[in-house]
């Protein structure tokens, strides 16, 4: 069976759809054997999580609900590159090239078919009975992110799925916002060729180039980051949704905690300063740009308690998240 590294952040997003208290969420993480797995899940752990969530929710469309409000920025540099691309075509091309970094069990293809463009998905059989659930989460995450980030509506988008039509098929269209066809030859989101030229609302050439450079660095595993600080931040990026410890980061960089801390000290930094800087940046982005609730930001940053996140936020910015957002909005 193939081995995959799936970012742990997606487990938190999926569990959040259950709307359980934080204590219940922790117990579910333990039940899925995800409470001490670090920044990534294996395919077996992800499959177990999806099965557990479907069972607890008794809702076959729980993955669609989970992915319906996920902002692009949750996907790290991939999401930032897609958001800041000039056009929808550039965003889709970026997602196609680097989606494997976020969903390594899913192969994507970008097919030009006359006046249509098909963005197709193929999920590995390693997910077993949870293939459809995993596919639902991927498709709606991409579809909703795209529709929220473009400057004009798509002409006539549609979703094609290989699975037989279920009795709750009408809910697909209501959740996805486009017609869904079942019993097709492929799994694909199909749009009109001309839609590729639709400008992205957050188009930013400099931000796009910077995010693309980071994607290339992560993708080309033999290419080393320019500095130790970049290397540490790359670990934080790859383990988004998990609060990395000094020991975990050192292990990811094939060094010892003492050596890593010593080298950072020589640069005038400490590991905890660097981690705080990264977390503060992510928190500010989720709070101001994505307008996410504090409870959601808490989970996305890897905190287990909202109170702990609020204390950290006050230490970073000198005020509460609500007051910080209000002040920045007025300005």
C-alpha positions as CSV (number, residue, x, y, z in Angstrom):
1,X,0.0,0.0,0.0
2,X,1.3,3.5,-0.9
3,X,2.4,5.8,1.9
4,X,1.1,9.4,1.9
5,X,1.8,12.5,4.0
6,X,-1.5,14.3,4.4
7,X,-1.4,17.6,6.4
8,X,-3.0,17.2,9.8
9,X,-4.8,20.6,9.3
10,X,-7.5,18.8,7.2
11,X,-8.4,16.5,10.1
12,X,-9.2,19.6,12.2
13,X,-11.3,21.1,9.4
14,X,-13.3,17.9,9.0
15,X,-13.8,17.4,12.7
16,X,-14.9,21.0,13.1
17,X,-17.9,20.2,10.8
18,X,-19.2,18.0,13.6
19,X,-19.6,21.1,15.8
20,X,-18.4,19.2,18.8
21,X,-16.8,20.8,21.9
22,X,-13.0,20.9,22.0
23,X,-13.0,18.0,24.5
24,X,-15.0,15.8,22.2
25,X,-12.8,16.8,19.3
26,X,-9.7,15.7,21.2
27,X,-11.4,12.3,22.0
28,X,-12.2,11.9,18.3
29,X,-8.6,12.6,17.4
30,X,-7.6,10.0,19.8
31,X,-10.1,7.5,18.4
32,X,-8.7,8.1,14.9
33,X,-5.2,7.8,16.4
34,X,-4.3,11.3,15.3
35,X,-3.7,13.0,18.7
36,X,0.1,12.4,18.6
37,X,0.9,12.0,14.9
38,X,2.7,15.3,14.4
39,X,2.0,17.4,11.4
40,X,0.8,14.7,9.0
41,X,-1.5,11.7,8.7
42,X,-0.9,8.5,6.9
43,X,-3.5,7.3,4.4
44,X,-4.6,4.7,6.9
45,X,-5.2,7.4,9.5
46,X,-7.0,9.6,7.1
47,X,-9.2,6.8,5.9
48,X,-10.1,6.0,9.6
49,X,-10.9,9.6,10.3
50,X,-13.3,9.9,7.4
51,X,-15.0,6.7,8.4
52,X,-15.3,7.8,12.0
53,X,-16.7,11.2,11.1
54,X,-19.3,9.7,8.8
55,X,-20.3,7.3,11.5
56,X,-20.5,9.9,14.3
57,X,-22.4,12.4,12.1
58,X,-24.6,9.9,10.4
59,X,-24.3,12.2,7.3
60,X,-22.9,10.8,4.0
61,X,-22.2,14.4,2.9
62,X,-20.3,15.5,6.0
63,X,-17.1,16.0,3.9
64,X,-19.0,18.4,1.6
65,X,-20.1,20.4,4.5
66,X,-16.6,20.4,6.0
67,X,-15.0,21.8,2.9
68,X,-17.7,24.3,2.0
69,X,-16.2,27.2,3.9
70,X,-12.5,26.4,3.7
71,X,-10.5,29.5,2.5
72,X,-7.7,29.1,0.0
73,X,-5.1,30.3,2.5
74,X,-5.6,27.0,4.6
75,X,-3.7,25.3,1.8
76,X,-0.5,27.1,2.6
77,X,1.7,28.4,-0.3
78,X,-0.5,26.5,-2.7
79,X,-3.6,28.5,-1.6
80,X,-1.7,31.8,-1.6
81,X,-0.4,31.2,-5.1
82,X,-3.9,30.3,-6.4
83,X,-5.5,33.4,-4.7
84,X,-2.8,35.8,-6.0
85,X,-2.7,34.4,-9.6
86,X,-3.7,36.9,-12.3
87,X,-6.5,34.7,-13.8
88,X,-8.6,31.7,-13.1
89,X,-6.6,29.8,-15.7
90,X,-3.3,30.5,-13.9
91,X,-4.9,29.5,-10.5
92,X,-6.1,26.2,-11.9
93,X,-2.8,25.5,-13.5
94,X,-1.0,26.1,-10.2
95,X,-3.5,23.9,-8.3
96,X,-3.0,21.1,-10.9
97,X,0.8,21.3,-10.7
98,X,1.1,21.3,-6.9
99,X,-2.1,19.7,-5.5
100,X,0.0,16.6,-4.8
101,X,1.7,18.6,-1.9
102,X,-1.7,18.9,-0.1
103,X,-3.6,15.8,-1.3
104,X,-0.9,13.2,-2.3
105,X,-3.5,10.5,-2.7
106,X,-5.3,12.4,-5.5
107,X,-4.1,12.8,-9.1
108,X,-5.4,15.8,-11.1
109,X,-5.5,16.5,-14.8
110,X,-6.3,19.8,-16.6
111,X,-8.0,18.8,-19.9
112,X,-8.8,21.1,-22.8
113,X,-11.9,19.8,-24.6
114,X,-13.1,22.2,-27.3
115,X,-15.0,25.0,-25.6
116,X,-14.7,23.3,-22.2
117,X,-12.0,22.8,-19.6
118,X,-12.2,19.7,-17.4
119,X,-10.3,19.7,-14.1
120,X,-10.4,15.9,-13.3
121,X,-9.7,14.0,-10.1
122,X,-8.6,10.4,-9.5
123,X,-8.4,9.2,-5.9
124,X,-6.1,6.4,-4.9
125,X,-7.7,3.0,-4.1
126,X,-5.7,3.0,-0.9
127,X,-8.5,5.0,0.7
128,X,-10.9,2.0,0.1
129,X,-14.5,2.7,1.0
130,X,-13.7,6.4,1.8
131,X,-12.6,7.3,-1.8
132,X,-15.9,9.1,-2.4
133,X,-15.8,11.0,0.9
134,X,-12.2,12.1,0.3
135,X,-13.1,13.2,-3.2
136,X,-16.1,15.2,-1.9
137,X,-13.8,17.1,0.4
138,X,-11.2,17.9,-2.3
139,X,-13.8,18.9,-4.9
140,X,-15.8,21.2,-2.8
141,X,-12.7,22.8,-1.3
142,X,-11.4,23.7,-4.7
143,X,-14.9,24.7,-6.2
144,X,-15.9,27.0,-3.3
145,X,-12.4,28.6,-3.1
146,X,-12.5,29.3,-6.8
147,X,-16.0,30.7,-6.8
148,X,-15.2,33.0,-3.9
149,X,-12.0,34.3,-5.4
150,X,-13.0,35.2,-9.0
151,X,-14.2,38.6,-10.1
152,X,-17.1,37.3,-12.2
153,X,-19.3,34.2,-12.0
154,X,-18.6,31.1,-14.1
155,X,-20.8,30.7,-17.2
156,X,-22.2,27.2,-16.8
157,X,-20.0,25.0,-14.4
158,X,-20.9,21.4,-13.8
159,X,-19.6,18.6,-11.7
160,X,-19.3,15.1,-13.2
161,X,-19.1,12.1,-10.8
162,X,-18.5,8.4,-11.6
163,X,-20.6,7.1,-8.6
164,X,-24.3,6.1,-9.1
165,X,-26.8,8.8,-8.3
166,X,-27.6,8.7,-4.5
167,X,-31.1,9.5,-3.1
168,X,-29.7,12.8,-1.7
169,X,-28.2,14.0,-5.0
170,X,-30.1,17.3,-4.9
171,X,-27.9,18.3,-2.0
172,X,-24.8,18.2,-4.1
173,X,-26.1,21.1,-6.2
174,X,-27.2,23.1,-3.2
175,X,-23.8,22.7,-1.5
176,X,-21.6,23.1,-4.6
177,X,-23.6,25.7,-6.4
178,X,-23.5,24.0,-9.7
179,X,-25.3,21.1,-11.4
180,X,-24.0,17.6,-10.6
181,X,-24.2,14.6,-13.0
182,X,-23.8,11.1,-11.7
183,X,-22.8,7.8,-13.5
184,X,-20.2,9.7,-15.6
185,X,-17.0,8.3,-17.1
186,X,-14.8,10.5,-14.8
187,X,-14.8,12.8,-11.8
188,X,-14.3,16.3,-13.0
189,X,-15.3,20.0,-12.5
190,X,-16.1,21.3,-16.0
191,X,-16.1,25.0,-16.9
192,X,-16.2,27.0,-20.1
193,X,-12.9,27.7,-21.9
194,X,-13.5,31.5,-21.7
195,X,-13.7,31.4,-18.0
196,X,-10.0,30.8,-17.8
197,X,-9.5,34.6,-18.5
198,X,-11.6,35.7,-15.5
199,X,-9.4,37.8,-13.2
200,X,-8.8,36.7,-9.6
201,X,-9.9,39.2,-7.0
202,X,-6.7,38.9,-5.1
203,X,-4.3,39.1,-8.1
204,X,-0.9,40.1,-6.9
205,X,2.2,39.3,-9.1
206,X,4.8,39.7,-6.3
207,X,2.8,37.5,-3.9
208,X,2.2,34.9,-6.6
209,X,5.9,34.7,-7.6
210,X,6.9,34.4,-3.9
211,X,4.4,31.6,-3.2
212,X,5.3,29.8,-6.4
213,X,9.0,29.9,-5.4
214,X,8.1,28.3,-2.1
215,X,6.0,25.6,-3.8
216,X,8.9,24.8,-6.1
217,X,11.2,24.5,-3.1
218,X,8.9,22.2,-1.3
219,X,8.2,20.1,-4.4
220,X,11.9,19.7,-5.3
221,X,12.9,18.0,-2.2
222,X,16.6,17.9,-3.2
223,X,16.7,21.7,-3.3
224,X,17.7,23.2,0.0
225,X,16.2,26.4,1.4
226,X,18.4,29.6,1.2
227,X,18.8,29.9,4.9
228,X,18.2,28.0,8.2
229,X,15.3,30.3,9.0
230,X,13.6,29.5,5.6
231,X,14.2,25.8,6.3
232,X,12.4,26.1,9.7
233,X,9.5,28.0,8.2
234,X,9.2,25.4,5.5
235,X,8.7,22.8,8.2
236,X,6.0,25.0,9.8
237,X,4.3,25.4,6.3
238,X,4.4,21.6,5.6
239,X,2.9,20.9,9.1
240,X,0.2,23.5,9.0
241,X,-2.4,22.8,11.6
242,X,0.1,21.4,14.1
243,X,2.1,23.3,16.7
244,X,5.6,22.2,15.9
245,X,8.0,21.6,18.8
246,X,11.7,22.2,18.7
247,X,12.3,18.5,18.7
248,X,9.9,17.8,15.8
249,X,11.4,20.6,13.7
250,X,14.9,19.4,14.3
251,X,14.0,15.9,13.4
252,X,12.4,17.1,10.1
253,X,15.6,19.0,9.3
254,X,17.8,15.9,10.2
255,X,19.6,17.6,13.1
256,X,19.4,17.7,16.9
257,X,17.3,20.2,18.9
258,X,20.5,21.6,20.5
259,X,22.2,22.1,17.2
260,X,19.2,23.8,15.7
261,X,18.7,26.1,18.6
262,X,22.4,27.0,18.7
263,X,22.5,27.9,15.0
264,X,19.4,30.0,15.4
265,X,20.9,31.8,18.3
266,X,23.9,32.6,16.1
267,X,21.5,34.4,13.8
268,X,20.1,36.3,16.7
269,X,16.8,34.3,16.8
270,X,15.3,31.6,18.9
271,X,13.1,28.8,17.8
272,X,10.2,30.1,19.8
273,X,10.6,33.6,18.4
274,X,10.5,32.2,14.9
275,X,7.5,30.0,15.6
276,X,5.7,33.0,17.2
277,X,6.4,35.1,14.2
278,X,5.0,32.5,11.9
279,X,1.9,31.8,14.0
280,X,1.2,35.6,14.4
281,X,1.3,36.0,10.7
282,X,-1.0,33.1,10.0
283,X,-3.4,34.3,12.8
284,X,-3.6,37.8,11.3
285,X,-4.2,36.5,7.8
286,X,-7.0,34.2,9.0
287,X,-8.5,37.0,11.1
288,X,-8.4,39.9,8.6
289,X,-8.3,38.5,5.2
290,X,-10.4,35.3,5.6
291,X,-12.6,36.7,8.4
292,X,-12.6,33.4,10.2
293,X,-14.0,32.9,13.7
294,X,-11.6,32.7,16.5
295,X,-12.6,29.1,17.2
296,X,-11.7,28.1,13.6
297,X,-8.4,29.9,13.7
298,X,-7.6,28.1,17.0
299,X,-8.0,24.8,15.3
300,X,-6.2,25.8,12.1
301,X,-3.1,26.9,14.1
302,X,-3.0,23.7,16.0
303,X,-4.1,25.0,19.4
304,X,-6.3,22.7,21.5
305,X,-8.0,25.4,23.5
306,X,-9.4,28.8,22.4
307,X,-8.2,30.3,25.7
308,X,-4.6,29.4,24.9
309,X,-4.8,30.9,21.4
310,X,-6.3,34.1,22.9
311,X,-3.4,34.4,25.3
312,X,-0.9,34.0,22.5
313,X,-2.7,36.5,20.3
314,X,-2.7,39.1,23.1
315,X,1.1,38.5,23.6
316,X,1.7,39.0,19.9
317,X,-0.5,42.0,19.2
318,X,-1.2,43.5,22.7
319,X,-5.0,43.1,22.4
320,X,-7.8,40.6,21.8
321,X,-8.6,39.2,18.3
322,X,-12.0,40.9,18.3
323,X,-10.5,44.3,19.1
324,X,-7.6,43.9,16.7
325,X,-10.0,43.1,13.8
326,X,-12.3,46.0,14.7
327,X,-9.4,48.4,14.8
328,X,-7.8,47.2,11.6
329,X,-11.3,47.3,9.9
330,X,-11.8,50.9,10.9
331,X,-8.4,51.9,9.5
